[in-house]
C-alpha cells in the first residue's frame, strides 16, 4: 500500500483501497457506492470518485477528494488555516496544548489501535496530528479549504483519510465509526442541532461522540465579539485580516498586562485574544492572537449553546452515559450510542 495524492490510502496500482472506499457514499443520490475514476497519478490523469448509481463525480483537487463546492459559508476558515497552517500544531509550538485539550475533553486512551475515528471540522489538523498517533484509522474532513493545510501537515500518515465534506451531508456510511469527534466547529454552522444529529448518525452502537461548542451564558455573551461581529463578519476577509494584523501587536502588551494583574477577566477587557497563560513565547503568542482574533470576528455563523440544549441533543439522539459540562472552550458533551 502507498499513500496517494488524495490524502487516503491507495494500493500499488493507484486505486483507493477497497476497505476505505466501501465507507464512502454518494452525497447526491444519498446511498450510491463510489468507484475510482482516472486513477493513474503518475501520468497526470485527473482522479475522481464516481457514483455507480447516479453517475455523480467528485474531483480530487490539490490532494483531497471534494464533496462540496469551493465557495461556501466556511471561506474565512479556509483563509485563516492556510495562512496559519502550523500555528496551533504542537509540533510547531513545542508544547502539548492541542494534545492536552484533545485527551482532556475526550477522556480517550492515547492508544486506539483497531478503532475507526471520524474527525469533523479538522481545520489545519491540530487534533489530527494527535489522533494519527493513537494507531486508529482516522477519517478527517473540513467544509473549507483548510483540508489543504491539514494535508500539508499530516498527509504523510498512512492511517489518515482526508476529504472535504459537508457536516450536514457526510459522504460516509452511517454507524461506521467507533469514535466521532467535533471540537470548536458546531457553533459555526447554520444549524448546530442538525449538525450534531448528522454526527450522531455516524456513530456505531456502543461508539462514542464527543463535541464542544461555545457556551451560551451571560458572561460569554458580553464578549467584545458580539458587539463587533455585526460589522466585522461583513468585511472582506482580507481587509479584516489586515486590520487585525495591525491592531494585535499594539493591543497585545495591554491585554497581557491586564491578564497578569486581574486574571482571565482582565484579558477579556480588550477586543483581541491573547495566550500568555499558555506559556507561549512572545512571537508565538502574537501569532496565536492574530489567528484567534480573526477566528473570533470573521465566521459567518456563531451560535453558542446552553448545557440544557446540549444534553437534549445527546438524549434525543439515543446516547447514554452522558457527560455535559463546561470546559475550556465552552460546553463539552460526551456520550455512548445505545
N, C-alpha and C positions, 0 to 999 in steps of 0.2 A: 504494500500500500504506500502511496506517496501523497503529499499534501499539494492540492491543486491550486490554481489561480482563483478559485471561487470561494475559498475560506471553508470548505468542507473536505472530508476525506474522500479521495478518489483512488480507484485502483490503477494498476500499472498501465492500462490502456487508455486512461483519461476519462473513464466513466465513473460517475458517482457510485460509491459503494452501495450495494443492494440494501443492507440493513438501514443505512441512513435515508435513502430515497423513499423507502416504504413509509416513513413517518410523515412525509410531506403530502399535502393535498392541494388541489386547485382552489384558489380563492374566488374564482369567477363562478364556476358551477357548484362549488361547495364541497364536493367529495371526490372529484376525479383524481386518479393516480397520475403522477408525473413521471416523465421519462426524459433522459438526456438527449439533447439535440445539438449537433455541431460540437462534438466533444474534443476535437483534436486541438489542444492548446499549443502544441509545438509548431504547427504550420500556420498559426494565426487565425484559424477558423473561430468565429464568434460562437461562444457556448450559450445555451439557454436550456430551460426546463420547459417541457411541453405537456399539456394535459392530454391524456389518452381518451378522454370523454368528449370535451368540448373544443379541443384544439388551441386553447389559450396558451400563449407563450410568455415566459418570464425570463428576461435577459440577465446575463452575467455582465455587470458593469463595474469596472475598476476593482475587480476581485471579489465581488459579493453578489449572489443572486438577489434580484429586486422584485418584490411583490407589491410595490406601491409606486405611485407617481413621484417624480423627482421633486415637484413643488407641492408642499403640504404645510400644515399649521406648525410643524416642528422645525421649520427652516432655521430659526435662531439657534437651536441646539446643534444642528449640523455645523453652523458657522462657528460657534464657540468651541466645540470639541475638536474641530480641525485646526483652529487657531491655537488651542491649548491641549494638544494631543497627549502630552506626557505630564502635564502639571500635577494631576492628582494621583499618579501612579506611585505606589510605594517604592518601586524600583528607581523612580526619579527623585523622590524626597529623601530616601534612605530611612524613612520612619514607617512603622506599621499602622498608619492611620486607617487606610482602607481595610486592611486585614482585621484590625480590631473592631471596626464598625460592622463588617460582614458577620463575623462569628459571634459578636455580642448580640446582634439583632436576631440572627437565625438560630443560635444555640446548636448549630450543626457541628458534627465531628470534622476535624481537618482531613480525615480520610473518608472518601465516599466511593471507593472502588466498586464497580459493578452497577452503580446507580446512574440514572439519567436525569440531568438537571436542565431546566429552562430558565434563562435569564431574560427578562423583558425590560427593554429600555436601557441598553448597556452603556450608552454614551461612548466615551473613548476607551472603556474597558477597565476602569479602576478595580471593579469587583471581578470581572472576567479574569484578570491577571491572577487573582487569588483562587477562583473556582477551578481553573485548569490544574492547579497544584494538588487538588484533592483526589485525582485519579478518576473522577466521574466523567461520563460523556456529556459535554456541555454544549447545549444549543443556545445561542445568544442572538438577540436581534434588537434593532432600534428602528423607529419610524423615520428618522432623519439620516442624513449622510454621515452622521457620527460613526456609522459602521465602518467607514473607510479608515477613520482614526483607530478604531478597535482592531481592524485587520492589520494595520501597520504595527500596532503594539503587540498583538497576541496571535496573529495569523499563522505563526510557525508551529503552533501546538496541534498535534495530530488528534487530540481528543476534543477539539473545538470545531463546531459548525456554526458559521456566521451567516446571517441573511438580513435583508432589510424588509421589514414587515409591519403590519398594522395590528396594534394590540386588540382592536375590535374584530379583526378577521385574521387570526393567526393561521398561517399556512401549514399547520401540523395536525395530525390526527388527535382527537380528544382523548383524554385519560391515558396519555402516553408517558407521563413523567412522574418520577419518584419525588422530585422536589421542584417547586416553581418559586422564583424569586423576583421581586419587583421593588426596587428601592429608589425613592426620590422621583417617581415618574407619574403615578396615578393622578396627582393633583394637577398635572399639566395637560391632561386630556380633556376633550369637550364634555365627557360624561364619565366621571370617576366610578360610579356604581356599575355601569355597563362594562367598563374596563376591568374591574375586579371580577365580574361574573365571567368574562371571557377567559381570564387567567384561571379561575376556579375550574373551568371545564377541561383544562389541560392536565389537571392533577388526577392520577390514578387513585382508586380506592386504597386507603392506607398511606397515601402520599401526603406531603406537607406543602402548604402555601405560606409564604412569608412576604409581607409588604411593609412599607412605611409610607406615610402620607403627611403632609403639613397639617398641623393641629388647628382646629377651629376653636379658639378661645380668645378672650378679650385681650390678653397681653400680646398675642400673636397679631391680632387684627389692628393693633395700634402701631404696627411697624411702619417705618417710612415707605416701604414698597407699596403699601395700599393707598398711600397719599399720592405717590408719584406715578404709579403704573398707568393710570388713565392717559397720561401724556407719553410716557416712555415706550409703552408697547405699540404705539402708533408711529414711532420714529423708525426710520430705516435702520436696520441692524448695524450697518457700517458706521452711520453717524452716531448712534448711541454708543457704540464701542469706542469711537474716538473720544467722545466726551468723558467716558468712564476712565479711559487711559490717562487723561489729563487730570481728572479730579482725584483719583485714588492716591497718587503719590503726595498730593497736597494735604489730604484729609487723614491719611493713614497714621501719621505720628499722633494726631489728636485723638483718634479712635483708640489707638493702643494705650495712650496715656489715661484715657477715661476708663479703659478696662482695668488698668493697674490700680487706679485709685478707688473706683466704685464697684468694679466687678463686671459680670456679663451685662448688667443693666446699663452700665456706662457705655459700653461698646454700642448698644442699641440706640444711643442718642444721636449717632452720626448716620447719614444716609448711605453709608457703604458698609461692607462686611470686612472684617479683618480677623486673623487667626494666630495672633501672637501666643494665645493659650495653647496652641498645638506644638509650640517649641520649634516652629519653622524658622530658618534663618531669614534675615530681612528681605533678601531678593525673592525667596520663595513665598514669603508672606505677602509681598506685593503682587506676585504672580497669581496666587490664590485669591487675593482680594479683588483684583480686576476680573478674573473669571467668575467668581461667585456673585459679585455685584452686578455684572452683566446678566448672569443667570437669574438674578432676582427681579430685574426690571424688564427683561426682553420677552419672556414667553407670552404666547397668545392667550394661554389659559393658566389660571392659578386658583384652584378650588380646594381650600382646606376643609378637613372633615373632623367631626367630633368622635370621641370614644364610643358613644352610643351608636352612631351611624356605622362605624367600622364593625362593631360587634354584630349589628344587624346583618351586615353583608355576609360575614362568616356563617352565622346561624342559618340564613336563608339559602346559602349555597351547600348546606349539608356538612359542615365541618364540626368536629368535636375536639375536646381537649384544647379549647381556645384560650389564648392569652392575648389580651388587648390592653395596651398600656402606653403611657407617654415615654418616649425615648429621645435620643439625641437629635433626631431630625423631625420630631412631631409625634404622630401616633404610630405605634408599632403593632402589627397584628400577625399572629401565628395560629395555625390550626391544622388538624389532620382530617383528611377527607374520609367520611364514613362509607 
